[in-house]
Amino acid sequence: MFPLQGGYFLQTRTAPLVCQKTSRLADVVTPLWRLSYEEQLKVKFEAQKKILQRLESYLQMLNGVSVTTAAPKSKGLCCLLHPIIPSPVIDGYRNKSTFSVNRGPDGNPKTVGYYLGTWRDGNIICVRSNQLKNMPEKHNQVAQYYEVFLRQSPLEPCLLFHEGGYWRELTVRTNSQGHTMAIITFHPQKLTQEELCVQKETVKEFFTKGPGAVCDLTSLYFQESTMTRCSHQQSPYQLLFGEPHIFEDLLGLKIRISPDAFFQINTSGAEMLYQTVGELSGVNSNTILLDICCGTGVIGLSLAQYTSQVLGIELVEQAVEDARWTAAFNGITNCEFHTGRAEKILPQLLKSKEDGQLIVAVVNPARAGLHHRVIQAIRNCRAIRTLVFVSCKPQGETTRNVVEQHRWL
């Protein structure tokens, strides 16, 4: 989480209300925004320290003995906790944003932004994001014009699936060159293919020849979705116009990114992250790098020159296709990427590599964490001597995963 700084200048009759809602949105999306960046890093450090202290307590209860290590330690911890590494970019850093559609503070159901409130309490409202400092102006611009499009469309938005409606969320992806991919999610309800074609042509016309043309989109995708989240395999992304991918330059590589593929949302921060992973992994020409939940494969691809082989596993097929393209384009020949669930692929993959060569494993799972079979396979593989766990939420499923790993000792 990176800083968000204030300042609201709205010249409307509802300015005090909107200003209050926007401030609340900042508190929800970036809760440390009122602090300086240096203070934020201190807060984050103390938060990670508490997580490690709780984890140590869990392990002591599990094993019945104190956790000891000969490695260097930080004060009050059984291990070493390094200072938080600052991001080189702290404003407007997001390269991907997903905007919801719902009722705004004025009650208009065709408002594009982020939610405040809870479904349980029935007080959900959608607040525009144009005052959030971690949001690039390009993302706000596309969201603004999507709202313009919705308000002139005769079709209603889909706020809840069981209540009908059609227009749903908007995802915007950008790269450091300013190229922009927009993905519109649409609930088809009972529309015929002819009626769907009319809507696709209408939104395409709006963003190519109408008011939305000022967004200068590189590509526009349309996805017919009958559930909250649909993968490309469940409901293919349909390219209405433009280039099918965007590309990013990272650590000397040209990376291809598909609409469905995971890529770290702070590109400059990702470079720092991947460099740190490389340093911690200790890979060399005698090791195999196992990249579990590899996304577009950037961790493995960035370290391929230092290791004998990279083995990547990723659930999203589009991301694996991106990883393979990136490897081929950049002349990397020692990478092998597998599509599917890690708990199914990993055990057999490890068996095929039982030739005495050491393996360095890197895991970067989604918030749901690792499947217990993945943890079991890692613990049972004697060739794995180093494990680097990358987590966006260490206080959540990561803690469970670490405790589970110790149960296999």
N, C-alpha and C positions, 0 to 999 in steps of 0.2 A: 504494500500500500504506500503510495507516494503522496506528497503534500498537495493540498488544495487550499488556495488562499482566497480571501473574501472579496467583497465589493460588489454591490448590486445597484444598478441604475435602470429602473423601469418606470417609464412615464405613461402609466395607465391608471384608471380609477381604482383598479384592484391591486395596485402596486404593493401596499403593505401586506396583503394576503399572499400574493405571489412571492414576494421577497421572503416571507416567513417560511413558505413551503420550500423554496429553493434552498434556504439555509438548512432546513431539516433534511433535505435530500443530500446535501453535502455531508451532514453528520452521519447519515446512513451509509453512503457510498464510500466516503473517505473520512472515517471518524477522527483522524488526527489532524485535520486540515487547519485547525486553529493554532497549532504549534509550529514553531520554526522547524525546518528540516533537521537541524542538528538535534533538537529536542525529540523529534519523532524517532530518530535512530536510537536515542537513549531509551525511549519507551519500548521500542521493539526489542532491544537487547534484554531488558528486564523481563519482558514477556517470554522470550525464548528461555531465559534462565529458569523461570517458574515452571515452564513445560518440562524441562529436563529434570528439575527437582521432583516433580510429580512422577515422571517416568522412573526415576531412581527408586522412589517409594514403591511403585507397582512391582518393579523387579525384585526388590527386597522381600516383599510379601510373597511373590511367586516362588522365589528360590529359598527363602528362609535364611538368607545370609546377606551380609553387606556387599554392595557392588564395589569391587576393587580393581584398580588398573595401575600399571606402572607408567602409563603415559602421562604427559603434563596435564595439570588440572587447573580449572578456574576456581576462584574463591567460592566456597559453598557448593561446589559441584564435584562429581566423581570423574568428570572428563573436562576437556578443554573446549570452551565456547569462544570462538573468535568474534571480534567486533563485527557489527553489521556493515556490509560493503555498500557504500552509497551508489545510487544510480547516477550515471552521467547526465540523464535527462529527467527532470522532475515535473515538468509542465507539458501538457498536450502529448503525452507519450503513447497513448493507446493506439495500437494498430488495428484493433478490432473492437467494435461496440455493437451490442444488440439492444434495440429499442423496442419497448412494448407499446401497445395501443390500448387505451382505455379512457375513462372519463377524466377530464382535467379539472382544475379547481373551479372553473366556470360551468362544469357539468357537461361539456361537449364530449361525447364518447369517441370522437375522432381526434384524440390528442396523442401525440407521439412523444415518448420520453421514458421515465423510470418511475416505478411504483413507490408510493408511500402508503403506510398503513398495512393492515393484514386482512386476508380473506376471512379469517375466523371472526374478526370484529366487524366485518362488512364496511370498512371505512377506506377501501382502496381508492386512491386517486393517482393520476399519471401527471408527472411534473416534467416540463421540458428541461433539457440538460445543458442549455447554452451558458450557464454560469459555472459549470464544473470545470476547474482548471486542468484536470487530467484528460479532458476530452479535446481532441483536435477540432479546429474550426470546420474542417472538411466534413467530419462526422455530423456535427451539429447542422451544417448546411443541408446535407442529404436528408437528415431526419426532418428538418423544417419543410423541405419541399415534398417529402412523402406525406406529411400532414396536409399540405396544400392539396395534393392529389386526392387524398382520402376525402377531404371536405367538399370536393367537387364531384366525387364518384356517387352514383345513385345507390351503390351497394353498401350495406351496413358493415361495420367492423365486427369481427368475431371476438367478443370479450370473454365469453364462456362457451365451451363446445355445445353444451346442451341447450343453449339459448339461441343458437343459429348465428348468422353473420358470416362474413367472408374474409375481409382484410385482417391480417394478423401482424406479426412482428417484422421488423426490419433489421438486418445485419449489415454493417458497413466494415469493409476491410481496406486498409491503405498500406502503402509501402513508403520507404524513405524518398522515393522519386516522385511521390504525389499521385501515383496511380490509385484508382478507387474502384473497388468492386462492391456492388450493392446486391443483397439477396432479400427478396420479398417472399414472405410466407403467406399462403392463401389457403383458406378452408374451402374446398370446392362444393361442399354440401351436395345438392342434387343437380348441379349445373351439367348440361350436356357438353360434349367436346366442342361443339360450335360456340356455345356461350362462353366457355373457358377461353377459347381462342380470341373472342372479342375483348375480354378483360386483359389478356396478355398483350394484345395489340394496343389497347388503350394506355396501359402503363408504359409500354415501350415508347409510344408516340410522345407521351408527356415528358420522358427523360431524354429523348433525342431531339425533338422538334418543338416541344412545348416549354412551359416555364422551368421545368426541371433540367433543361439542357445546360443551364448555367453551372450545374454540378460537375459537368464534364466527366461523366462516368467512363471508366475504362471497360467495364462490363456490368451487365445487369442480369441477374438470375431470378428465376421464379420457381418456387417449390409448392406443390399441392400437398398440404399436410392435414391429415385427419386425426392427428394426435398431438400431444404437447410438444414432443421432440421426434423428428423423423431423420433418419440417416439417409444418405444418398442411395443406399441399397433398398431402403423401405419406400422411399419416394424420391426419384432422381431429380437433381437440380437441373432445370431447363434453362439453357443460355438463350436469353431473348436478343441480346446483341453484344458485340465486343469480344475481347480476348477471354479465353476460358480460364486463364490463370493470372495471378500477379506474381511478381518475382521480387526477392529481397537479397541484398548483398550483406553477408554476415561472415565475419572471420575469414575473409578472402574467398568465400564460396558464393555462387549464385544459386539461391534457394527457390524452388518452385512451390507455390502455395495454391491448393485447390479450395473451393468454397467450404468443403466439409472438414478440412484438415486442421489439426491443432498446431498453433505456432504461438510462442510466448508473446504476450500483448505489449511488452516493452522491449523493442528490438535492441536498443543500446544496453538495457539491463540484462537482456538475454546473452549478449556477448560476454558480459562480466560473469554471468552465471556459468556459461559453458567453459570459459577459461578456468574458473575455479574448480569445476568438476574435473577437468583435465588434470589440474594440479593434485587434487585429492586422490584421483584414481591410480596414479602411479603406473599408467600403462607404458609398455615398452615393446620392442620388436619380438619379444618372447611370449607375449600375452595375447589372449583373445578378449576383445571387448564385447560384452553381452549387453545390449541396449534394450531393456524391457519397457514396453509402453513408449515406443520411440517417436511417435508422431511423424513428422516429416523427416525424421532421421538425423536432425542437425547435430546432436551430441556425438553420435557415432561417426558421422561424416567429418566433423571438425577434428576428430582425433584419429581418423583412419591412417594418416601418414605415420603415426607414432606406434601403431600396434600391428600385429601380424594379420588379424582379421576382425571384422566387425559383423556381429550377428544382431539384427534388429527384429523386434516383434511388435506388431501394432494391429489393433482391431479394425481401424478405419481403412478401407481399401484404397480410397483416394489418397490418403496420406502416404501409404506404402508406394503407390505409383509415383507420387511426388519425390519420395526418397530415392527411388530407382532412377528417375529422370535426373535428379540432382547429381547422383553419383556418376552417371554416364556423361553428363554435360561437363562436369569438372574433372573427368578423367580418373575417377577413383574406381579401382578394380577389385579391391579386397573387401567389399561390403555385400552382405547377403541379407535381404529383408523378407520377412514372413508375415503373411496376413492371417489374422484370426485371434482367438482368445488365448492369452498367455498361459492360462492354466491347462490348456489342451496342447499347445505347441511346445512349451518349455521343457517338460520332462523328456520327450523324445529327442528334442534338439540337444539337450545336455548329454544324453546317452550316446548320440552320434559323435560327440566330441571328446569322449573319454580316452584320450591318447596321451595323458600325462602333462599336457600343456596347461599352464595356469590361466584362469579366467578372471577378469575383472568385470563385475556386474554393476550396471547403473539402472536404477528403476526410477521412473517419473510418472507415477500413476495419477489418475483423476482423483477427485476428492473422495470417491468411494473407497480408495485404497486398493491394496493387492488382494487377490483371491488367496485363500488359505493354501490351495494347492501350489500356487506360485512360491509362497514362503517355504512350504515343505520341500519343493524341488531345489530351491536355493540352498537350504540348510543341509540337504542330503548330498549335495555335490561337493566332494572334497577338493575339486579343482578351483572352486571359488574361494579365494583368500581375502578379497577386498570387495565390499559392497558400498556403493554410494547411493543414498536415498534422497531424491529430490522431491520436496513436498511444498505445495502452496498452502497447506493447512496442517502444520505439524501438531496442533492441539486436537485434531480430530482423529481420523482413521489411521493416520501415521503412528500414533501412540499405540493403537491396537495392534498394528502390524509388527511393531518392534517387540511388543510383549509376546506376540505369537511366535516370532522368530526365536525368542529365548526358550519357549516351550519345547522347541525341537532340539535344544542342546543336549 
